[in-house]
Amino acid sequence: AAEEAAPPAATATAEGEAPP
């Protein structure tokens, strides 16, 4: 929920992917 509201960079980090 909160993670989905965060910017794509934060979401990518949460998923374990490197930021853009």
PQR file of N, CA, C, O and H, with PARSE charges and radii, in Angstrom:
ATOM      1  N   ALA A   1       0.857  -1.204   0.000 -0.4000 1.5000
ATOM      2  CA  ALA A   1       0.000   0.000   0.000 -0.0000 2.0000
ATOM      3  C   ALA A   1       0.879   1.235   0.000  0.5500 1.7000
ATOM      4  O   ALA A   1       0.900   1.998  -0.966 -0.5500 1.4000
ATOM      5  N   ALA A   2       1.609   1.426   1.100 -0.4000 1.5000
ATOM      6  CA  ALA A   2       2.492   2.596   1.182 -0.0000 2.0000
ATOM      7  C   ALA A   2       3.599   2.496   0.141  0.5500 1.7000
ATOM      8  O   ALA A   2       4.002   3.495  -0.455 -0.5500 1.4000
ATOM      9  H   ALA A   2       1.592   0.806   1.884  0.4000 1.0000
ATOM     10  N   GLU A   3       4.085   1.268  -0.070 -0.4000 1.5000
ATOM     11  CA  GLU A   3       5.155   1.086  -1.045 -0.0000 2.0000
ATOM     12  C   GLU A   3       4.665   1.412  -2.455  0.5500 1.7000
ATOM     13  O   GLU A   3       5.407   1.950  -3.277 -0.5500 1.4000
ATOM     14  H   GLU A   3       3.758   0.457   0.414  0.4000 1.0000
ATOM     15  N   GLU A   4       3.397   1.074  -2.717 -0.4000 1.5000
ATOM     16  CA  GLU A   4       2.858   1.321  -4.057 -0.0000 2.0000
ATOM     17  C   GLU A   4       2.643   2.818  -4.280  0.5500 1.7000
ATOM     18  O   GLU A   4       2.694   3.299  -5.412 -0.5500 1.4000
ATOM     19  H   GLU A   4       2.795   0.636  -2.050  0.4000 1.0000
ATOM     20  N   ALA A   5       2.402   3.552  -3.180 -0.4000 1.5000
ATOM     21  CA  ALA A   5       2.199   4.996  -3.297 -0.0000 2.0000
ATOM     22  C   ALA A   5       3.538   5.713  -3.460  0.5500 1.7000
ATOM     23  O   ALA A   5       3.591   6.854  -3.921 -0.5500 1.4000
ATOM     24  H   ALA A   5       2.361   3.161  -2.260  0.4000 1.0000
ATOM     25  N   ALA A   6       4.615   5.034  -3.078 -0.4000 1.5000
ATOM     26  CA  ALA A   6       5.943   5.641  -3.195 -0.0000 2.0000
ATOM     27  C   ALA A   6       6.358   5.746  -4.657  0.5500 1.7000
ATOM     28  O   ALA A   6       5.783   5.074  -5.514 -0.5500 1.4000
ATOM     29  H   ALA A   6       4.573   4.108  -2.704  0.4000 1.0000
ATOM     30  N   PRO A   7       7.348   6.582  -4.950 -0.5600 1.5000
ATOM     31  CA  PRO A   7       7.824   6.759  -6.326  0.2800 2.0000
ATOM     32  C   PRO A   7       8.401   5.466  -6.897  0.5500 1.7000
ATOM     33  O   PRO A   7       8.758   4.574  -6.128 -0.5500 1.4000
ATOM     34  N   PRO A   8       8.505   5.338  -8.220 -0.5600 1.5000
ATOM     35  CA  PRO A   8       8.987   4.110  -8.870  0.2800 2.0000
ATOM     36  C   PRO A   8      10.352   3.673  -8.336  0.5500 1.7000
ATOM     37  O   PRO A   8      10.604   2.477  -8.190 -0.5500 1.4000
ATOM     38  N   ALA A   9      11.220   4.619  -8.047 -0.4000 1.5000
ATOM     39  CA  ALA A   9      12.558   4.288  -7.557 -0.0000 2.0000
ATOM     40  C   ALA A   9      12.461   3.512  -6.241  0.5500 1.7000
ATOM     41  O   ALA A   9      13.153   2.512  -6.052 -0.5500 1.4000
ATOM     42  H   ALA A   9      11.015   5.591  -8.165  0.4000 1.0000
ATOM     43  N   ALA A  10      11.602   3.975  -5.343 -0.4000 1.5000
ATOM     44  CA  ALA A  10      11.443   3.301  -4.057 -0.0000 2.0000
ATOM     45  C   ALA A  10      10.812   1.930  -4.263  0.5500 1.7000
ATOM     46  O   ALA A  10      11.174   0.968  -3.585 -0.5500 1.4000
ATOM     47  H   ALA A  10      11.039   4.787  -5.497  0.4000 1.0000
ATOM     48  N   THR A  11       9.870   1.839  -5.198 -0.4000 1.5000
ATOM     49  CA  THR A  11       9.207   0.562  -5.464 -0.0000 2.0000
ATOM     50  C   THR A  11      10.212  -0.437  -6.037  0.5500 1.7000
ATOM     51  O   THR A  11      10.210  -1.609  -5.659 -0.5500 1.4000
ATOM     52  H   THR A  11       9.576   2.620  -5.749  0.4000 1.0000
ATOM     53  N   ALA A  12      11.063   0.022  -6.942 -0.4000 1.5000
ATOM     54  CA  ALA A  12      12.048  -0.865  -7.550 -0.0000 2.0000
ATOM     55  C   ALA A  12      12.994  -1.391  -6.471  0.5500 1.7000
ATOM     56  O   ALA A  12      13.355  -2.568  -6.468 -0.5500 1.4000
ATOM     57  H   ALA A  12      11.065   0.973  -7.249  0.4000 1.0000
ATOM     58  N   THR A  13      13.390  -0.503  -5.555 -0.4000 1.5000
ATOM     59  CA  THR A  13      14.279  -0.924  -4.474 -0.0000 2.0000
ATOM     60  C   THR A  13      13.564  -1.934  -3.585  0.5500 1.7000
ATOM     61  O   THR A  13      14.176  -2.897  -3.122 -0.5500 1.4000
ATOM     62  H   THR A  13      13.097   0.453  -5.557  0.4000 1.0000
ATOM     63  N   ALA A  14      12.279  -1.721  -3.346 -0.4000 1.5000
ATOM     64  CA  ALA A  14      11.517  -2.628  -2.500 -0.0000 2.0000
ATOM     65  C   ALA A  14      11.417  -3.997  -3.165  0.5500 1.7000
ATOM     66  O   ALA A  14      11.394  -5.027  -2.490 -0.5500 1.4000
ATOM     67  H   ALA A  14      11.782  -0.938  -3.722  0.4000 1.0000
ATOM     68  N   GLU A  15      11.357  -3.997  -4.493 -0.4000 1.5000
ATOM     69  CA  GLU A  15      11.265  -5.272  -5.218 -0.0000 2.0000
ATOM     70  C   GLU A  15      12.633  -5.955  -5.298  0.5500 1.7000
ATOM     71  O   GLU A  15      12.722  -7.121  -5.682 -0.5500 1.4000
ATOM     72  H   GLU A  15      11.376  -3.160  -5.042  0.4000 1.0000
ATOM     73  N   GLY A  16      13.697  -5.234  -4.937 -0.4000 1.5000
ATOM     74  CA  GLY A  16      15.027  -5.812  -4.994 -0.0000 2.0000
ATOM     75  C   GLY A  16      15.737  -5.481  -6.295  0.5500 1.7000
ATOM     76  O   GLY A  16      16.807  -6.020  -6.578 -0.5500 1.4000
ATOM     77  H   GLY A  16      13.625  -4.286  -4.625  0.4000 1.0000
ATOM     78  N   GLU A  17      15.135  -4.581  -7.099 -0.4000 1.5000
ATOM     79  CA  GLU A  17      15.781  -4.214  -8.363 -0.0000 2.0000
ATOM     80  C   GLU A  17      16.587  -2.923  -8.187  0.5500 1.7000
ATOM     81  O   GLU A  17      16.294  -2.123  -7.298 -0.5500 1.4000
ATOM     82  H   GLU A  17      14.266  -4.143  -6.869  0.4000 1.0000
ATOM     83  N   ALA A  18      17.583  -2.724  -9.019 -0.4000 1.5000
ATOM     84  CA  ALA A  18      18.398  -1.518  -8.932 -0.0000 2.0000
ATOM     85  C   ALA A  18      17.607  -0.317  -9.435  0.5500 1.7000
ATOM     86  O   ALA A  18      16.875  -0.427 -10.419 -0.5500 1.4000
ATOM     87  H   ALA A  18      17.822  -3.374  -9.741  0.4000 1.0000
ATOM     88  N   PRO A  19      17.744   0.817  -8.779 -0.5600 1.5000
ATOM     89  CA  PRO A  19      17.027   2.030  -9.192  0.2800 2.0000
ATOM     90  C   PRO A  19      17.477   2.499 -10.571  0.5500 1.7000
ATOM     91  O   PRO A  19      18.571   2.148 -11.013 -0.5500 1.4000
ATOM     92  N   PRO A  20      16.648   3.290 -11.260 -0.5600 1.5000
ATOM     93  CA  PRO A  20      16.938   3.746 -12.622  0.2800 2.0000
ATOM     94  C   PRO A  20      18.115   4.715 -12.680  0.5500 1.7000
ATOM     95  O   PRO A  20      18.476   5.183 -13.760 -0.5500 1.4000
TER
END
